Every structure is written in C-alpha cells, then in structure tokens.
Amino acid sequence: MPKRIINGMPIYYQSIGAGDPVLLIAGLAADHTAWGLQVPALSASGYRCLLFDNRDSGQTGESPDPSYRMMDMAEDAAGLLQALQISRAHIVGCSMGAMIAQELALARPDLVATLVLAATAAQADAYLRLVMGSWAAMRRGLGREDFARALSVWIMSPPFLSLPGNLQRYLDLLLATPFPQSVAGFLRQVEACLGHDTLDRLERIQAPTLILAGEADILTPVRYAQAMAARIPGAELAVIPGGSHGFPFETPEAFHDPLLPFLDRHRFGGNTRPGLRQSPAGG
C-alpha cells in the first residue's frame, strides 16, 4: 500500500483519477474511506483525487507525538503534497478536515489553489467544547459500536435515521474498517480540535473559498459558516437545505452540486470539464 514518510510518520494515501489534484481531508475519527461517495463524482469530472489518512487514523496509524495541534496536521498534508511533487491543489476538508484545511491555507498559501470548507468551524467555542468533551468521555467508556450509535444523532439527520436500513449503513461505514482508531488516537484528535482557533486570522486566506453548511447541522451550526464567510475575503457560502453534519454522506448530490461548479470555475486549464480519466492508486 502506498505510504510516504511525512514528519516521521508513514502517511497512507491513494491517488485516483487524472486532472487537477484535489486533496480530500477527512474529519475526526475518519480515514480516507469517508470520501467514498465523492471520489467517483470528482474523478468522473476530470479531477485527480488525493486521499490520505490523518495521523491517528486508518493505515497511517498512531501519532509519534503524544499531543499535537491542528497546524501539525496541516503540516502533514503539506508534506504529502510536496512528497508527491504537487505544487498546487484544490483543498477540500470536512469537519475536522476543514479545520486542518484552514491551517494549511494560512501556513502554505502557495499550495492551495482553492479551499472548500464543509461542516466546520473556525474555533472551538464553548458550545463545541462542551459537545466534544462529552464525546471524549463517552469514547473512554463505550465500545466502538455503542459509541458510533451515540454519535449518529449528532452526525445524521432525524429523517435519515428514521428510514429503515440507514442507521445500519452509517454504522457499517464506521465499523467496517480493518484499521480501527484507538481510544488514545481519538482523544488526541479531539484535543487538537479543542485547540483549534483561526477566527482572527481568516482574513489572511488568499485562495478562492467555498463554505458549505448543513441547515440542520447541530454539531457545527450554520452560524459557524456565516462567521467564516464574513471574514474570508470573497468567500462563497452555500447552505444545504435540511442538511445534517454528515450531508456529504447522507445527501452526496447536495454536496457535489455546489462543489463541482466551484472547482470547474477555478480549474487550472480553464473551465472545460474533461471526461472520465482514471489512473492507478498510488500515483
């Protein structure tokens, strides 16, 4: 399996498709498989999808550092792009992944062609700290499946969860991995989230930015997206009607509808969308 040593860690990654590179950064407790519904849409639209597992998740595994910050995870992402000799990429992050993306855009603007921030916040305020602190306490005391069930009410919408089979589909996504996250790894990622704060630096972001928020997201409510859009120069804001925190999984078309036109407008070679072009993983 393809890995690159970045900041002393073997970072697992995949490369799928051809065209402008799109770095997809997963959220808390998630690995690259969280983007399973986005990769076909992006690669069919002429983009090269770069997927990777953050430190303390998936096949990247345990962080060598007992404590780290969001900017350290952004350095991992930047290091991977450089190791793959990619000088510029579209950056798409969801939840914690979009927190990482904010730090990446601030620290390495040269690498960021465009920035897409989905279901996220610019800082861990009192509300978010309370929620995530309770998640940490639950993770210490619950098994993986019980914890995933507890999280489902924060991540998915009531209409989605009420339909037969949907909860199991969500649980299968979280539990099917042969590389489960450790409790210690989850707690370290939570600690990084709790220390996240870019709010007073957002005006320094230079890349064209699209902010996506779920109308019914109770984890990162729309007000967080509005606060970011008010500070990032020229940022576009799209609110997904009825969208939960997990709208990229729950209603992927609602994610792709604003995402693909935004990327197309900023395509390196112009705005013509090529046909399907695939390349083997690990390119």
RAQUIRA-V823455 format. One record per helix or strand of 2 or more residues. SS is the DSSP state (h for helix, s for strand). FROM is the first residue (numbers start at 1). TO is the last residue. If there is no record, write none. Layout:
BEGIN
ss,from,to
SS,FROM,TO
SS,FROM,TO
END
This chain:
BEGIN
ss,from,to
s,3,6
s,9,16
s,20,25
h,32,44
s,47,52
h,70,83
s,89,94
h,96,107
h,109,111
s,112,118
h,126,141
h,144,155
h,158,162
h,166,175
h,183,194
h,199,204
s,208,214
h,222,231
s,236,240
h,247,250
h,252,265
END
